[in-house]
Amino acid sequence: MSIVSEFKTFLMRGNVIDLAVGVVIGGAFGKIVSSLVDNIIMPPIGLLTGGVDFSDLKLVLKAAVADTPEVAISYGIFINTLIQFVIIGAAIFMVVKAINRLFPPPAAPAADPGPSEKDLLAGILEELKKK
């Protein structure tokens, strides 16, 4: 089998296509959540914290000098990203929970009930007769 035909077979498997669709939808969902956090959630939080824009929060380690840019730790952007992560995690949790309700887990096979009470008593009777 040639490399090209092997590659074609690989790409045409259902799992690869499902994964590709999931990645595309996930990327679009990430943009929606970023917009939600940056434009809807963070402005009221900034207002509650005294007009602070979280994306501008940073710890300047070295100020900009002439052509040299400043060196800073942008922890405000990190806070925005954490909030986005929590929202995405909550949304994925809700989707998985809804899917699990739609498709209940398959019933486990019934356990072997073992010998009946009658069989056990017959076995005991047999043992007593031997003595």
C-alpha positions in Angstrom: 0.0 0.0 0.0 1.4 3.3 -1.0 1.9 6.2 1.4 -0.7 8.3 -0.5 -3.4 5.6 -0.3 -2.5 4.9 3.4 -2.8 8.7 4.1 -6.2 8.8 2.3 -7.5 5.9 4.3 -6.3 7.6 7.5 -8.1 10.8 6.6 -11.3 9.1 5.7 -11.8 7.3 9.0 -14.7 8.7 10.9 -12.7 9.6 14.0 -10.3 12.0 12.2 -13.2 13.8 10.5 -15.1 14.1 13.8 -12.0 15.4 15.5 -11.5 18.0 12.7 -15.1 19.2 13.1 -14.7 19.4 16.8 -11.5 21.5 16.5 -13.2 23.9 14.1 -16.3 24.3 16.3 -14.1 24.6 19.4 -12.1 27.4 17.8 -15.2 29.3 17.0 -16.6 28.7 20.5 -13.3 30.0 21.9 -13.7 33.3 20.0 -17.3 33.6 21.2 -16.2 33.1 24.9 -13.3 35.5 24.5 -15.7 38.2 23.2 -18.2 37.4 26.0 -15.5 37.8 28.7 -13.8 40.8 27.1 -16.9 42.8 26.1 -19.7 41.7 28.5 -18.3 40.2 31.7 -15.1 42.2 32.4 -16.5 45.7 32.0 -19.0 45.3 34.9 -16.4 43.7 37.0 -14.0 46.5 36.2 -16.8 49.0 37.2 -17.3 47.2 40.5 -13.5 47.3 41.2 -13.3 51.1 40.6 -13.1 51.3 36.8 -10.1 48.9 36.5 -9.6 47.4 33.1 -8.2 44.0 33.8 -6.5 43.7 30.4 -4.4 46.7 31.3 -3.2 45.4 34.7 0.5 44.6 34.6 3.6 44.6 36.8 6.3 46.7 35.0 9.7 45.2 35.6 11.6 47.6 33.4 10.2 50.8 31.9 10.4 51.5 28.2 13.5 53.5 27.3 13.9 55.0 23.8 13.7 52.1 21.4 13.6 49.4 24.1 10.0 48.3 24.9 9.0 47.8 28.5 9.3 44.5 30.2 6.1 43.7 32.1 4.1 40.8 33.6 0.6 41.2 32.2 -1.4 39.5 34.9 -4.6 41.2 33.9 -4.6 39.4 30.6 -4.0 36.2 32.5 -7.0 36.9 34.7 -9.2 37.3 31.6 -7.8 34.1 30.2 -8.6 32.3 33.5 -12.2 33.6 33.4 -12.5 32.4 29.8 -11.2 29.0 30.8 -13.7 28.7 33.6 -16.6 29.6 31.3 -15.5 27.2 28.6 -15.1 24.4 31.2 -18.6 25.1 32.5 -20.1 25.1 29.1 -18.4 21.8 28.1 -19.5 20.3 31.4 -23.1 21.3 30.7 -22.9 19.9 27.1 -21.5 16.6 28.4 -24.1 16.4 31.1 -26.9 17.0 28.6 -25.5 14.3 26.3 -25.2 11.8 29.1 -28.9 12.4 29.9 -29.9 11.8 26.3 -27.9 8.6 26.1 -28.1 6.6 29.3 -25.3 4.1 29.9 -25.9 0.6 28.7 -27.4 -1.7 31.3 -24.9 -3.9 33.0 -25.4 -7.6 32.4 -27.4 -9.2 35.2 -25.2 -10.9 37.8 -25.5 -14.6 38.0 -27.9 -15.2 40.9 -26.1 -18.4 41.9 -27.8 -21.5 43.2 -31.3 -21.2 44.5 -32.2 -21.8 48.1 -33.7 -25.1 47.1 -30.4 -26.2 45.4 -28.4 -25.1 48.5 -30.7 -27.1 50.9 -30.5 -30.1 48.6 -26.7 -29.8 48.7 -26.7 -29.7 52.5 -29.1 -32.7 52.6 -26.7 -34.6 50.4 -23.8 -33.8 52.7 -25.7 -34.9 55.7 -26.7 -38.2 54.1 -23.0 -38.9 53.5 -22.2 -38.8 57.2 
